């Protein structure tokens, strides 16, 4: 087991493998939409955006059943919409700034 003072944790030697970074983004009301899964209609209110190891972004949408209740944690495809694409890009840029300014654990 590697210790906290090994080269990988100080940025030298072996690199730490990060497979993806993920953020959750609230979808503004005017951009929310509905979709149906297994005969249940969902209102999509949150995006989960991941930056893959090659730098590309991937996104899925999540929400709650419109009839109420918790429902299942079910992902939905994000529609090809320029405003949603812009939201995703802005969120990724904001997250990059936040990650760069992290202050460590605690």
Secondary structure as UniProt FT lines:
FT   TURN            4..5
FT   HELIX           7..10
FT   STRAND          20..26
FT   HELIX           29..31
FT   STRAND          33..37
FT   TURN            38..39
FT   STRAND          40..52
FT   TURN            53..54
FT   STRAND          57..65
FT   TURN            66..67
FT   HELIX           82..100
//
